[in-house]
Amino acid sequence: MTEAYVVGAGQSPFGSFPDESYRSLFATAFDRATASVDAEFDPERIDEAFLGTLGVGGRQLGLSGPAVTEHVGLHGIPTTRVENACAASGYAFRSAVAAVRAGLADVALAGGYEVMTDTSSDHTKWWLGVSGETEWERLSGTTFSGVYAQMASAHMNEYGTTTEDLSRVAVKNHGNGARNPNAHLGFECSLDQAMAAPTVADPLNLYHCCPTTDGASAVIVASEDVAFDLSDDPVRVAGMGASSGHVGLFQRDTFTSIPATRRAADAAYDEASIDAGDVDVAEVHDCFAIAELVAYEDLGFCDPGESGRLLREGVTDPDGDLPVNTSGGLKSKGHPIGATGTGQITEIFEQLRGDAHTQVDDPRYGLAHNVGGSGGGATVHLFERTDGGDR
Amino acid sequence: MTEAYVVGAGQSPFGSFPDESYRSLFATAFDRATASVDAEFDPERIDEAFLGTLGVGGRQLGLSGPAVTEHVGLHGIPTTRVENACAASGYAFRSAVAAVRAGLADVALAGGYEVMTDTSSDHTKWWLGVSGETEWERLSGTTFSGVYAQMASAHMNEYGTTTEDLSRVAVKNHGNGARNPNAHLGFECSLDQAMAAPTVADPLNLYHCCPTTDGASAVIVASEDVAFDLSDDPVRVAGMGASSGHVGLFQRDTFTSIPATRRAADAAYDEASIDAGDVDVAEVHDCFAIAELVAYEDLGFCDPGESGRLLREGVTDPDGDLPVNTSGGLKSKGHPIGATGTGQITEIFEQLRGDAHTQVDDPRYGLAHNVGGSGGGATVHLFERTDGGDR
C-alpha cells in the first residue's frame, strides 16, 4: 500500500458573496490549490474527486459534485459527493486518501463548498437545525446553537468553566483571523467585547458562535510515487481516524465530551504512532466556543475540565506550546459547512510548509479535527512535514 | 493490495411503505445481508460504512448515515453518506471496495436507502427534478421524465427505435419482477398494455417509466483474507469503473448515448480483463425504458441502434444469451433512488451464487450498471463467481 501525501491545498475567501455560486467559489479554491503545487501541475493528472457539501441550499440539489468538477475542467472523472454535515469534507478527504492508498488514483482531489447566505430558498431556514437530530431536536424546536448551549451548560456545571473561558476562544481566534485575508470575520475582538455580546442560546453569546458563511476549499492528494515529483515538500498523511456517534445529543451518556472525536483521535494517533504531545499545530472544530474547549480535552491536549486553563495560560496561542486555530478557526475564518474540513487541512498544509499567515515555529506534526453536527461524526487527520527528502 | 469480495447482500421489499422509516427499511436490508453470509457473522466485524441516499425527503437531512448505522447496531464506525443522485449507492459501493483495498477496513458495508412516497414534506415535489440540472432544466420546468423523453425522441429519430421497442423493456422486466417477491410492481404486463398506457412525457408512457419507491439495500464487502472464512462462495469484485458526465442533457454532444456509462464500462472491463461478450447476466439502470436500450449500446452488448433488435430477439430475456434485469429492474422492482445501486449488486450476488428468483444458467461474470441523473455520473461493476475454491 502506498503512502498518501498532500501536494497542494487552497481555499477561496470565506464570507458572504451574493455574486458567487458554489461553482465559482470552488473554482477559486481549486485554482489556488493547483497553484500551490511546486511543480507545474496539469489538472488532468487528477484521477478522482471527493467533494463535501451539506448542500440543501436550493442550488444544484443532486449531483453537485460532477457539476463542480466539470466547472473546473475535470470533466469525466469519477466524482463522489459526500455529505456528513459539517464533517463532509473531512470525510471526503478520508475517501480521497483511501482512493490513493487503494491504487484507484495516483492523484485525488478532496474538497468542499457551501453557499449558506442565499436566502432566496425556503431551505435556508434549515441550516441551523439540519445537522441536529431531526425528530427530537430539530422538529421539536431545538436550534443548533441550542444543542451546543446544552454542552456549554453541562461543562460549566461539571468543571466550573466560565463565560470568560468561552470568550477567550473568540479573542484568540479573532486575533488569528485578523491576519488571515481569507477570513469571513477578519477583525480582532477584545475580551470585554466577547463577554458582553448579546445572548444567542444561553450561555452562548454572539461571540461564542461561528458565522454563516459561503466558501470552498480544495486539497490535492498524491501517491508516494508521484508526490515527490510534484512537490518539493509534500506533507505526509501520517494518520487517519474517523468515527460516528449518536446524532442526537440527548442520546449520549455525556454532554461534556464528543465520543466520536475521542475514537477518531485514538485511531489517528495509533496509525501515526504519535500522541497528543507530539502535535505542534492544530485546527479544531470550533463551531461554538464550547466545541473548541471540548476538543482540547477529547484530542488529549489536556485532561477533562482543563481546557479553560490552557486558554488562560496561552498554551494554544500562536506563540504557545500548541497553537490552535491559527487560521482564525470556524469562529473568525468562517464555517461554510462542506468547505470546513478541507479548509482546516489547507491551513495545516501551509503551516507544515512554512507558508501560513500566522506561522508557528518549525512545526513537524499538524492535526485537523472536523466534527459533523454535534458529534454524529468526526474525523481526525495527522500530517507530517517531509522537508522534501525524508522519503 | 488485497482483492475485495462480496460476502453478503440483501434488500428490503421495495414499494410504498407509509409505516416504515429509512431506518427500519435499512434494518430489513441489513438483516437479510448479514443472514446471507455463509458463516455465522458478527456485525461487529464491520469496520466502516458507505451509504447512499439522495435524501431530501424531509426526514433526517444531515448525517443520516450515522443515524442508520447506529440503528442497526454499528455504533461508532466511520460512516460516510454518499449522494450521487440515482447512482448514490453505486458510488458508495466503490468507496467500500476502496476502503477494503486500501486496508482501512477488513469488512466494509455499502448500502442505500430512500423514502420517496412520504408526501408530508414540501420537498417531495423535487423528486422528479432534483437529479436533473438545476438552472436550465429543473427551474425552467423540465421534468426528469422529460429529459429521458428527449433521449427517446432522439434515439427514435436516429435509429428508428419504436414505441414497441420501448414497451418490450416493460414486458420483459415486469415478467421478471412478477417472480421477485421484493418487487414494487410485481405483476406481468402484456405488450398491448405497455403500448397503450397514458403518456407521461411523449414518447414515454406510464409503462416506460419506473415507479416512485421506498426501500433499502445492503452489501457486505470483505478483504481476501477474511472473505473465504466468512463465505463458502464469495463473489469477487473483478472490475470497477466510474465516470462523471455533463449533469444537463442539453450540455452534451449526444442524446442517444450516456458517455459516462461508456467511460465507466471501459474502465471496468479493462480492470477485469474481460469484454462485454464475457458478461453472463447484468442489471442495468432502466429508470426509463429508453435508458435500458441506451445501456445495451453503451455497455457494448450491441452496436449503437441495435438495442431494439436485442429485445425483439429475446437476447436479454432470462433464457437468452445475456439476461438483463432479472430482478425486474427499476421498472418493476422499483427505484428507491439511493437503494438502487446496491440493490442491483444484490441481484448479481444472488445470480452468481445460484440463489436468484429468476436464476439464469450457470453465470460466471455479472455486471451492475448504475446511473446518476440522466448521466451526470455512472458506475459499472463487474463480479466473478469464485465457487469457493478458486483463490
Chai-1 contact restraints between the chains, C-beta under 6 A:
chainA,res_idxA,chainB,res_idxB,connection_type,confidence,min_distance_angstrom,max_distance_angstrom,comment,restraint_id
A,M1,B,G103,contact,1.0,0.0,6.0,A-B,restraint_1
A,L54,B,G62,contact,1.0,0.0,6.0,A-B,restraint_2
A,Q60,B,T134,contact,1.0,0.0,6.0,A-B,restraint_3
A,L61,B,V130,contact,1.0,0.0,6.0,A-B,restraint_4
A,G62,B,L54,contact,1.0,0.0,6.0,A-B,restraint_5
A,G62,B,A85,contact,1.0,0.0,6.0,A-B,restraint_6
A,G62,B,V130,contact,1.0,0.0,6.0,A-B,restraint_7
A,G62,B,S131,contact,1.0,0.0,6.0,A-B,restraint_8
A,L63,B,A85,contact,1.0,0.0,6.0,A-B,restraint_9
A,L63,B,V247,contact,1.0,0.0,6.0,A-B,restraint_10
A,L63,B,G372,contact,1.0,0.0,6.0,A-B,restraint_11
A,L63,B,G373,contact,1.0,0.0,6.0,A-B,restraint_12
A,L63,B,G376,contact,1.0,0.0,6.0,A-B,restraint_13
A,P66,B,S244,contact,1.0,0.0,6.0,A-B,restraint_14
A,P66,B,V247,contact,1.0,0.0,6.0,A-B,restraint_15
A,P66,B,G376,contact,1.0,0.0,6.0,A-B,restraint_16
A,P66,B,G377,contact,1.0,0.0,6.0,A-B,restraint_17
A,A67,B,V247,contact,1.0,0.0,6.0,A-B,restraint_18
A,G76,B,S243,contact,1.0,0.0,6.0,A-B,restraint_19
A,G76,B,S244,contact,1.0,0.0,6.0,A-B,restraint_20
A,G76,B,R263,contact,1.0,0.0,6.0,A-B,restraint_21
A,P78,B,A242,contact,1.0,0.0,6.0,A-B,restraint_22
A,P78,B,S243,contact,1.0,0.0,6.0,A-B,restraint_23
A,T79,B,S244,contact,1.0,0.0,6.0,A-B,restraint_24
A,T80,B,V82,contact,1.0,0.0,6.0,A-B,restraint_25
A,T80,B,Y91,contact,1.0,0.0,6.0,A-B,restraint_26
A,R81,B,E83,contact,1.0,0.0,6.0,A-B,restraint_27
A,R81,B,N84,contact,1.0,0.0,6.0,A-B,restraint_28
A,V82,B,T80,contact,1.0,0.0,6.0,A-B,restraint_29
A,E83,B,R81,contact,1.0,0.0,6.0,A-B,restraint_30
A,E83,B,E83,contact,1.0,0.0,6.0,A-B,restraint_31
A,N84,B,R81,contact,1.0,0.0,6.0,A-B,restraint_32
A,A85,B,G62,contact,1.0,0.0,6.0,A-B,restraint_33
A,A85,B,L63,contact,1.0,0.0,6.0,A-B,restraint_34
A,Y91,B,T80,contact,1.0,0.0,6.0,A-B,restraint_35
A,S95,B,S95,contact,1.0,0.0,6.0,A-B,restraint_36
A,A98,B,A98,contact,1.0,0.0,6.0,A-B,restraint_37
A,A98,B,A99,contact,1.0,0.0,6.0,A-B,restraint_38
A,A98,B,A102,contact,1.0,0.0,6.0,A-B,restraint_39
A,A98,B,L104,contact,1.0,0.0,6.0,A-B,restraint_40
A,A99,B,A98,contact,1.0,0.0,6.0,A-B,restraint_41
A,R101,B,A102,contact,1.0,0.0,6.0,A-B,restraint_42
A,A102,B,A98,contact,1.0,0.0,6.0,A-B,restraint_43
A,A102,B,R101,contact,1.0,0.0,6.0,A-B,restraint_44
A,A102,B,A102,contact,1.0,0.0,6.0,A-B,restraint_45
A,G103,B,M1,contact,1.0,0.0,6.0,A-B,restraint_46
A,L104,B,A98,contact,1.0,0.0,6.0,A-B,restraint_47
A,V130,B,L61,contact,1.0,0.0,6.0,A-B,restraint_48
A,V130,B,G62,contact,1.0,0.0,6.0,A-B,restraint_49
A,S131,B,G62,contact,1.0,0.0,6.0,A-B,restraint_50
A,T134,B,Q60,contact,1.0,0.0,6.0,A-B,restraint_51
A,A242,B,P78,contact,1.0,0.0,6.0,A-B,restraint_52
A,S243,B,G76,contact,1.0,0.0,6.0,A-B,restraint_53
A,S243,B,P78,contact,1.0,0.0,6.0,A-B,restraint_54
A,S244,B,P66,contact,1.0,0.0,6.0,A-B,restraint_55
A,S244,B,G76,contact,1.0,0.0,6.0,A-B,restraint_56
A,S244,B,T79,contact,1.0,0.0,6.0,A-B,restraint_57
A,V247,B,L63,contact,1.0,0.0,6.0,A-B,restraint_58
A,V247,B,P66,contact,1.0,0.0,6.0,A-B,restraint_59
A,V247,B,A67,contact,1.0,0.0,6.0,A-B,restraint_60
A,R263,B,G76,contact,1.0,0.0,6.0,A-B,restraint_61
A,G372,B,L63,contact,1.0,0.0,6.0,A-B,restraint_62
A,G373,B,L63,contact,1.0,0.0,6.0,A-B,restraint_63
A,G376,B,L63,contact,1.0,0.0,6.0,A-B,restraint_64
A,G376,B,P66,contact,1.0,0.0,6.0,A-B,restraint_65
A,G377,B,P66,contact,1.0,0.0,6.0,A-B,restraint_66
